[in-house]
Amino acid sequence: MIQTIRTLIVDDEPLAIERLQILAGQQDGIALVGTASDGASALRMVGALSPDLILCDIAMPDLDGLQVAAALDQFDNPPAIVFVTAFDRYAVAAFDVAAVDYLLKPVSPERLGRAIARVREWRATDRGHTQKSKWINEFWVQNRGEMLRVDATQVDLVEAERDYMRLHVGGRSWLIHQTIKSLEARMNPDQFLRIHRSKMVRRDGIVGLKHHGDGAWSVDLGEGGVHRIGRTYLHDVKAIMHQA
């Protein structure tokens, strides 16, 4: 028997709430307990109704979705939160508040179904009580109109492209809206190494270091190619030879 998930929908746009109500009604085991049009109302309803799940917009006036998610820690049994938004730029910030999933509008019934499955898995395991890490261990990346999860430990190379970062994973790559400075502060330094003002690499993906004879060095990532090391980062990169 499918366990019922009591769900609260939060969005400042009435049409968006109506669409989510219809989509949620098509999912097995979903019981809608209420809707809210702003963050403050959402938190009051969480306190009164104790939902299992919040389907929450992010870009809302006053208290936005990220602030709502952060405030859930005050509750003894906080609900799972799944963001439903028109923007992909909040994907890294969503990690900070331990969102279970991140959906892009317009949401398809199939994608919502996968999110509900993730919520069921979350409720059956840690239920959000595991200690949050200060390091990013996964990314949400946009792919064909939806957000996919990418394990941070599978990222080979991170390259800056203007206001975006490109994540290279094997033969594929994705763009995320983030600066390299802010991203470096969130990447585990035991796993990732800054080699240039515009590049970071996964430490265990380094095959070797190459000296070019003119004082310049490069990192060899095997099939991931050879990448020049910036002079500012050369000392830290060469130090890994003494840590092996």
BATIDREN-107974 format. One record per residue (C-alpha): residue number from 0; residue in three letters; x, y, z. Coordinates in Angstrom, 1 decimal. Layout:
+-----+------+--------+--------+--------+
!  nr ! rest !     xx !     yy !     zz !
+-----+------+--------+--------+--------+
! NUM !  ALA !      X !      Y !      Z !
...
+-----+------+--------+--------+--------+
***
This chain:
+-----+------+--------+--------+--------+
!  nr ! rest !     xx !     yy !     zz !
+-----+------+--------+--------+--------+
!   0 !  MET !    0.0 !    0.0 !    0.0 !
!   1 !  ILE !    1.3 !    3.4 !   -1.0 !
!   2 !  GLN !    1.8 !    5.7 !    2.0 !
!   3 !  THR !    0.0 !    9.0 !    1.6 !
!   4 !  ILE !    2.2 !   12.1 !    1.4 !
!   5 !  ARG !    0.4 !   15.2 !    2.8 !
!   6 !  THR !    1.4 !   18.0 !    0.6 !
!   7 !  LEU !    1.4 !   21.8 !    0.8 !
!   8 !  ILE !    1.8 !   24.0 !   -2.4 !
!   9 !  VAL !    3.4 !   27.4 !   -2.1 !
!  10 !  ASP !    3.5 !   29.9 !   -5.0 !
!  11 !  ASP !    2.7 !   33.6 !   -5.3 !
!  12 !  GLU !    1.0 !   33.0 !   -8.7 !
!  13 !  PRO !   -2.6 !   31.6 !   -8.6 !
!  14 !  LEU !   -2.3 !   29.9 !  -12.0 !
!  15 !  ALA !    0.9 !   28.1 !  -10.9 !
!  16 !  ILE !   -0.9 !   26.8 !   -7.8 !
!  17 !  GLU !   -3.8 !   25.6 !   -9.9 !
!  18 !  ARG !   -1.5 !   23.8 !  -12.2 !
!  19 !  LEU !    0.4 !   22.1 !   -9.4 !
!  20 !  GLN !   -2.9 !   21.1 !   -7.8 !
!  21 !  ILE !   -3.9 !   19.4 !  -11.0 !
!  22 !  LEU !   -0.6 !   17.7 !  -11.4 !
!  23 !  ALA !   -0.4 !   16.6 !   -7.7 !
!  24 !  GLY !   -4.0 !   15.2 !   -8.0 !
!  25 !  GLN !   -2.8 !   12.9 !  -10.8 !
!  26 !  GLN !   -0.1 !   11.3 !   -8.5 !
!  27 !  ASP !   -0.9 !    8.3 !   -6.5 !
!  28 !  GLY !   -0.7 !    8.7 !   -2.7 !
!  29 !  ILE !   -0.7 !   12.6 !   -2.7 !
!  30 !  ALA !   -3.1 !   14.4 !   -0.4 !
!  31 !  LEU !   -3.2 !   18.1 !   -0.8 !
!  32 !  VAL !   -3.6 !   19.7 !    2.7 !
!  33 !  GLY !   -3.4 !   23.4 !    1.6 !
!  34 !  THR !   -1.9 !   26.1 !   -0.5 !
!  35 !  ALA !   -0.1 !   29.3 !    0.4 !
!  36 !  SER !    0.7 !   32.4 !   -1.7 !
!  37 !  ASP !    3.7 !   33.7 !    0.3 !
!  38 !  GLY !    6.5 !   32.4 !    2.5 !
!  39 !  ALA !    5.2 !   33.6 !    5.9 !
!  40 !  SER !    1.8 !   31.9 !    5.3 !
!  41 !  ALA !    3.6 !   28.8 !    4.3 !
!  42 !  LEU !    5.5 !   28.6 !    7.6 !
!  43 !  ARG !    2.3 !   29.2 !    9.6 !
!  44 !  MET !    0.6 !   26.4 !    7.7 !
!  45 !  VAL !    3.6 !   24.0 !    8.3 !
!  46 !  GLY !    3.2 !   24.7 !   12.0 !
!  47 !  ALA !   -0.5 !   24.1 !   11.9 !
!  48 !  LEU !   -0.8 !   21.2 !    9.4 !
!  49 !  SER !    2.6 !   19.4 !    9.6 !
!  50 !  PRO !    2.7 !   18.4 !    5.9 !
!  51 !  ASP !    5.1 !   15.7 !    4.7 !
!  52 !  LEU !    6.0 !   17.7 !    1.6 !
!  53 !  ILE !    6.2 !   21.3 !    0.4 !
!  54 !  LEU !    6.1 !   22.0 !   -3.3 !
!  55 !  CYS !    7.6 !   25.5 !   -3.2 !
!  56 !  ASP !    8.4 !   28.3 !   -5.6 !
!  57 !  ILE !   11.6 !   30.2 !   -5.0 !
!  58 !  ALA !   11.2 !   33.7 !   -6.4 !
!  59 !  MET !    8.5 !   35.1 !   -4.1 !
!  60 !  PRO !    8.3 !   38.6 !   -2.5 !
!  61 !  ASP !    9.4 !   39.1 !    1.1 !
!  62 !  LEU !   10.2 !   35.6 !    2.3 !
!  63 !  ASP !   11.4 !   33.6 !   -0.7 !
!  64 !  GLY !   11.5 !   29.8 !   -1.1 !
!  65 !  LEU !   15.1 !   29.5 !    0.0 !
!  66 !  GLN !   14.3 !   31.3 !    3.2 !
!  67 !  VAL !   11.2 !   29.1 !    3.8 !
!  68 !  ALA !   13.4 !   26.0 !    3.4 !
!  69 !  ALA !   16.0 !   27.4 !    5.8 !
!  70 !  ALA !   13.3 !   28.1 !    8.4 !
!  71 !  LEU !   12.0 !   24.5 !    8.4 !
!  72 !  ASP !   14.8 !   23.6 !   10.8 !
!  73 !  GLN !   12.8 !   25.1 !   13.6 !
!  74 !  PHE !   10.2 !   22.3 !   13.3 !
!  75 !  ASP !   10.6 !   19.0 !   15.1 !
!  76 !  ASN !    9.6 !   17.0 !   12.1 !
!  77 !  PRO !   10.3 !   19.2 !    9.1 !
!  78 !  PRO !    8.7 !   18.3 !    5.8 !
!  79 !  ALA !   10.6 !   17.5 !    2.6 !
!  80 !  ILE !   10.9 !   20.4 !    0.3 !
!  81 !  VAL !   10.9 !   20.3 !   -3.5 !
!  82 !  PHE !   11.4 !   23.5 !   -5.3 !
!  83 !  VAL !    9.3 !   24.3 !   -8.4 !
!  84 !  THR !   10.7 !   27.3 !  -10.2 !
!  85 !  ALA !   11.2 !   28.9 !  -13.6 !
!  86 !  PHE !   14.9 !   29.6 !  -12.9 !
!  87 !  ASP !   17.9 !   27.3 !  -12.8 !
!  88 !  ARG !   20.2 !   29.9 !  -11.1 !
!  89 !  TYR !   19.2 !   28.8 !   -7.6 !
!  90 !  ALA !   20.3 !   25.2 !   -8.0 !
!  91 !  VAL !   23.5 !   25.6 !   -5.9 !
!  92 !  ALA !   21.7 !   27.6 !   -3.2 !
!  93 !  ALA !   19.1 !   24.9 !   -3.0 !
!  94 !  PHE !   21.8 !   22.4 !   -1.9 !
!  95 !  ASP !   22.4 !   24.6 !    1.2 !
!  96 !  VAL !   18.8 !   24.0 !    2.4 !
!  97 !  ALA !   18.9 !   20.3 !    1.6 !
!  98 !  ALA !   16.1 !   20.4 !   -1.0 !
!  99 !  VAL !   15.0 !   16.9 !   -2.0 !
! 100 !  ASP !   14.5 !   17.9 !   -5.7 !
! 101 !  TYR !   14.5 !   20.9 !   -8.0 !
! 102 !  LEU !   11.9 !   21.1 !  -10.7 !
! 103 !  LEU !   11.7 !   23.6 !  -13.6 !
! 104 !  LYS !    8.4 !   25.1 !  -14.7 !
! 105 !  PRO !    6.4 !   24.0 !  -16.6 !
! 106 !  VAL !    6.5 !   20.7 !  -14.7 !
! 107 !  SER !    5.5 !   17.5 !  -16.5 !
! 108 !  PRO !    3.5 !   14.8 !  -14.7 !
! 109 !  GLU !    6.4 !   12.3 !  -15.2 !
! 110 !  ARG !    9.0 !   14.7 !  -13.7 !
! 111 !  LEU !    6.8 !   15.4 !  -10.7 !
! 112 !  GLY !    6.3 !   11.6 !  -10.3 !
! 113 !  ARG !   10.1 !   11.2 !  -10.1 !
! 114 !  ALA !   10.3 !   13.9 !   -7.5 !
! 115 !  ILE !    7.6 !   12.2 !   -5.4 !
! 116 !  ALA !    9.6 !    9.0 !   -5.6 !
! 117 !  ARG !   12.6 !   10.8 !   -4.3 !
! 118 !  VAL !   10.6 !   12.2 !   -1.4 !
! 119 !  ARG !    9.4 !    8.7 !   -0.5 !
! 120 !  GLU !   13.0 !    7.5 !   -0.5 !
! 121 !  TRP !   14.0 !   10.5 !    1.6 !
! 122 !  ARG !   11.2 !    9.8 !    4.1 !
! 123 !  ALA !   12.2 !    6.1 !    4.3 !
! 124 !  THR !   15.9 !    6.9 !    5.1 !
! 125 !  ASP !   17.4 !   10.0 !    6.6 !
! 126 !  ARG !   14.3 !   12.2 !    6.6 !
! 127 !  GLY !   16.6 !   15.2 !    6.6 !
! 128 !  HIS !   18.1 !   14.4 !   10.0 !
! 129 !  THR !   21.6 !   13.7 !    8.8 !
! 130 !  GLN !   24.2 !   16.4 !    9.4 !
! 131 !  LYS !   24.4 !   18.9 !    6.5 !
! 132 !  SER !   27.9 !   19.1 !    4.9 !
! 133 !  LYS !   29.4 !   22.5 !    4.2 !
! 134 !  TRP !   30.8 !   21.0 !    1.0 !
! 135 !  ILE !   28.8 !   20.6 !   -2.2 !
! 136 !  ASN !   28.4 !   16.8 !   -2.9 !
! 137 !  GLU !   26.0 !   17.1 !   -5.8 !
! 138 !  PHE !   24.8 !   19.6 !   -8.4 !
! 139 !  TRP !   21.5 !   20.1 !  -10.2 !
! 140 !  VAL !   22.2 !   20.9 !  -13.9 !
! 141 !  GLN !   19.7 !   21.8 !  -16.6 !
! 142 !  ASN !   19.3 !   19.2 !  -19.3 !
! 143 !  ARG !   16.5 !   19.3 !  -21.9 !
! 144 !  GLY !   14.2 !   21.4 !  -19.9 !
! 145 !  GLU !   14.7 !   19.6 !  -16.5 !
! 146 !  MET !   17.2 !   19.5 !  -13.7 !
! 147 !  LEU !   19.4 !   16.5 !  -13.3 !
! 148 !  ARG !   21.6 !   15.5 !  -10.4 !
! 149 !  VAL !   25.3 !   15.2 !  -10.9 !
! 150 !  ASP !   27.5 !   13.7 !   -8.2 !
! 151 !  ALA !   30.3 !   16.2 !   -7.4 !
! 152 !  THR !   32.8 !   13.4 !   -7.1 !
! 153 !  GLN !   32.2 !   12.5 !  -10.7 !
! 154 !  VAL !   33.2 !   16.0 !  -12.0 !
! 155 !  ASP !   36.5 !   16.0 !  -13.7 !
! 156 !  LEU !   37.0 !   19.6 !  -14.5 !
! 157 !  VAL !   35.3 !   22.9 !  -13.7 !
! 158 !  GLU !   35.8 !   25.8 !  -16.1 !
! 159 !  ALA !   34.6 !   29.4 !  -15.9 !
! 160 !  GLU !   32.6 !   30.8 !  -18.8 !
! 161 !  ARG !   31.7 !   34.4 !  -18.0 !
! 162 !  ASP !   29.1 !   34.3 !  -15.2 !
! 163 !  TYR !   28.7 !   30.6 !  -15.5 !
! 164 !  MET !   30.8 !   27.5 !  -14.7 !
! 165 !  ARG !   31.0 !   24.5 !  -17.0 !
! 166 !  LEU !   31.1 !   21.1 !  -15.2 !
! 167 !  HIS !   32.8 !   18.4 !  -17.2 !
! 168 !  VAL !   31.8 !   14.8 !  -16.4 !
! 169 !  GLY !   33.3 !   12.2 !  -18.7 !
! 170 !  GLY !   32.4 !   13.2 !  -22.2 !
! 171 !  ARG !   29.5 !   15.5 !  -21.2 !
! 172 !  SER !   29.4 !   19.0 !  -19.7 !
! 173 !  TRP !   26.8 !   21.3 !  -18.2 !
! 174 !  LEU !   26.6 !   25.0 !  -17.3 !
! 175 !  ILE !   25.6 !   26.2 !  -13.9 !
! 176 !  HIS !   25.0 !   29.9 !  -12.9 !
! 177 !  GLN !   27.9 !   30.4 !  -10.4 !
! 178 !  THR !   31.2 !   32.2 !  -10.2 !
! 179 !  ILE !   34.4 !   30.2 !   -9.7 !
! 180 !  LYS !   35.2 !   32.1 !   -6.5 !
! 181 !  SER !   32.0 !   31.2 !   -4.8 !
! 182 !  LEU !   32.1 !   27.7 !   -6.1 !
! 183 !  GLU !   35.6 !   27.1 !   -4.9 !
! 184 !  ALA !   34.6 !   28.0 !   -1.4 !
! 185 !  ARG !   32.0 !   25.2 !   -1.5 !
! 186 !  MET !   34.0 !   22.5 !   -3.1 !
! 187 !  ASN !   35.8 !   20.0 !   -0.8 !
! 188 !  PRO !   39.5 !   20.9 !   -1.0 !
! 189 !  ASP !   40.4 !   17.3 !   -0.3 !
! 190 !  GLN !   38.7 !   16.4 !   -3.6 !
! 191 !  PHE !   39.2 !   19.5 !   -5.8 !
! 192 !  LEU !   42.1 !   21.7 !   -6.6 !
! 193 !  ARG !   42.2 !   25.2 !   -8.1 !
! 194 !  ILE !   44.8 !   25.2 !  -10.9 !
! 195 !  HIS !   44.0 !   28.5 !  -12.7 !
! 196 !  ARG !   41.9 !   31.6 !  -12.2 !
! 197 !  SER !   39.3 !   29.9 !  -14.4 !
! 198 !  LYS !   39.7 !   26.2 !  -13.6 !
! 199 !  MET !   39.4 !   23.6 !  -10.9 !
! 200 !  VAL !   40.1 !   19.8 !  -11.3 !
! 201 !  ARG !   39.3 !   16.7 !   -9.3 !
! 202 !  ARG !   42.5 !   15.7 !   -7.4 !
! 203 !  ASP !   42.2 !   12.0 !   -8.1 !
! 204 !  GLY !   41.7 !   12.6 !  -11.8 !
! 205 !  ILE !   45.2 !   14.0 !  -12.1 !
! 206 !  VAL !   47.4 !   11.6 !  -14.1 !
! 207 !  GLY !   50.6 !   13.7 !  -13.8 !
! 208 !  LEU !   52.2 !   17.2 !  -14.0 !
! 209 !  LYS !   54.1 !   18.4 !  -17.1 !
! 210 !  HIS !   56.9 !   20.9 !  -17.1 !
! 211 !  HIS !   57.2 !   22.9 !  -20.3 !
! 212 !  GLY !   60.8 !   24.1 !  -19.7 !
! 213 !  ASP !   59.9 !   27.8 !  -19.6 !
! 214 !  GLY !   58.8 !   27.8 !  -16.0 !
! 215 !  ALA !   55.2 !   26.8 !  -17.0 !
! 216 !  TRP !   53.5 !   23.7 !  -15.8 !
! 217 !  SER !   50.3 !   21.8 !  -16.8 !
! 218 !  VAL !   48.1 !   19.3 !  -15.2 !
! 219 !  ASP !   47.5 !   16.1 !  -17.2 !
! 220 !  LEU !   44.0 !   14.7 !  -16.8 !
! 221 !  GLY !   44.4 !   11.8 !  -19.1 !
! 222 !  GLU !   41.4 !   11.7 !  -21.4 !
! 223 !  GLY !   40.3 !   15.0 !  -19.9 !
! 224 !  GLY !   43.2 !   16.7 !  -21.6 !
! 225 !  VAL !   46.2 !   18.9 !  -20.5 !
! 226 !  HIS !   45.5 !   22.1 !  -18.7 !
! 227 !  ARG !   47.9 !   25.0 !  -18.0 !
! 228 !  ILE !   48.5 !   25.8 !  -14.3 !
! 229 !  GLY !   48.3 !   29.5 !  -13.4 !
! 230 !  ARG !   51.4 !   30.8 !  -11.6 !
! 231 !  THR !   49.4 !   31.8 !   -8.6 !
! 232 !  TYR !   48.4 !   28.2 !   -8.1 !
! 233 !  LEU !   51.6 !   26.4 !   -9.1 !
! 234 !  HIS !   52.9 !   26.0 !   -5.5 !
! 235 !  ASP !   49.7 !   24.4 !   -4.3 !
! 236 !  VAL !   49.5 !   22.1 !   -7.3 !
! 237 !  LYS !   53.1 !   20.9 !   -7.1 !
! 238 !  ALA !   52.5 !   20.2 !   -3.4 !
! 239 !  ILE !   50.4 !   17.2 !   -4.3 !
! 240 !  MET !   53.5 !   15.4 !   -5.5 !
! 241 !  HIS !   54.7 !   15.4 !   -1.8 !
! 242 !  GLN !   51.4 !   14.3 !   -0.5 !
! 243 !  ALA !   51.1 !   11.1 !   -2.5 !
+-----+------+--------+--------+--------+
***
